[in-house]
Amino acid sequence: MIAIPGYTSDGERMVFIITGKVYHEWNGDTEVHVLIAAPDEDTAVRNTLNALANEGYSEADLDQIGMISEIPDEEPHASAYQTALEGEVAIVKLGGSDDAGF
């Protein structure tokens, strides 16, 4: 079998989860989980930072990165996983000054 960058050995897209805290100039800080499909960790981090900047976050402290190997059971991560498989960057806000959710 030939390894295809960005796909698991089962032919599924590689979905990364990146956790951290983001800062919005006028709304304060918020903890986030970002789910993103990417061929490697470097691309996942770079695309995550670009997506967060496009959402108006002025700063990001990313703590951890990992791969999700199966569909999460609970929302909002289950929907975010599907969004990532469709090629979008899913930002799950967990608390802080911003509203929770996508």
C-alpha positions in Angstrom: 0.0 0.0 0.0 1.3 3.5 -0.9 1.1 6.1 1.9 -0.8 9.2 0.8 0.1 12.4 2.7 -2.8 13.6 4.8 -4.6 10.2 4.9 -4.5 7.4 7.4 -3.6 3.8 6.3 -7.4 3.2 6.2 -7.8 5.9 3.6 -9.4 8.4 6.0 -8.3 12.0 6.1 -6.0 12.8 9.0 -7.9 15.1 11.5 -5.8 16.9 14.1 -7.1 18.6 17.3 -5.2 21.6 18.5 -5.9 23.0 21.9 -5.0 26.4 23.3 -6.1 29.9 24.3 -6.9 32.7 21.9 -7.1 36.4 22.6 -9.5 38.9 21.0 -8.7 42.6 21.5 -12.2 43.6 22.6 -13.6 40.4 23.9 -10.8 39.0 26.0 -9.6 35.4 25.9 -11.2 32.1 25.2 -10.1 28.4 25.3 -10.5 26.6 22.0 -10.2 23.2 20.4 -9.5 23.4 16.7 -10.2 20.4 14.5 -8.6 20.5 11.1 -7.7 18.0 8.3 -4.1 18.4 7.2 -1.3 16.3 5.7 1.0 16.9 8.7 1.3 18.7 12.0 3.1 21.8 10.6 0.4 22.4 8.0 -2.3 21.9 10.7 -0.7 24.5 13.0 -0.1 27.0 10.2 -3.7 26.7 8.9 -5.1 26.9 12.4 -3.2 30.2 13.1 -4.4 31.6 9.7 -8.0 30.6 10.5 -7.8 32.1 14.0 -6.4 35.4 12.6 -9.2 35.5 10.0 -11.7 35.2 12.9 -10.2 38.3 14.5 -8.0 36.8 17.2 -5.0 38.9 17.8 -2.9 36.2 19.6 -2.9 32.5 20.1 -1.2 30.2 22.6 -1.4 26.7 21.3 -0.8 24.1 23.9 -1.2 20.6 22.4 -1.7 18.9 19.1 -2.9 15.4 18.5 -4.7 13.2 15.9 -8.3 12.1 16.3 -8.6 8.5 15.2 -12.4 8.1 15.4 -15.5 10.2 15.3 -16.1 11.9 18.7 -19.2 10.7 20.6 -20.4 14.1 21.9 -21.2 17.5 20.5 -19.8 20.0 19.6 -16.7 17.8 18.7 -18.7 15.4 16.6 -19.9 18.2 14.3 -16.5 19.8 14.3 -14.9 16.5 13.2 -17.4 16.3 10.3 -16.6 19.9 9.4 -12.9 19.1 9.4 -13.4 16.1 7.1 -15.2 18.4 4.7 -12.1 20.6 4.5 -13.1 23.4 6.8 -11.4 24.6 10.0 -13.7 23.9 13.0 -13.1 26.2 16.0 -14.8 25.0 19.2 -14.9 27.8 21.8 -14.9 26.3 25.3 -15.3 29.3 27.6 -13.9 32.7 28.4 -15.3 36.0 27.2 -16.5 34.8 23.8 -19.8 32.9 23.3 -19.4 29.1 23.5 -19.8 26.9 20.4 -18.6 27.2 16.8 
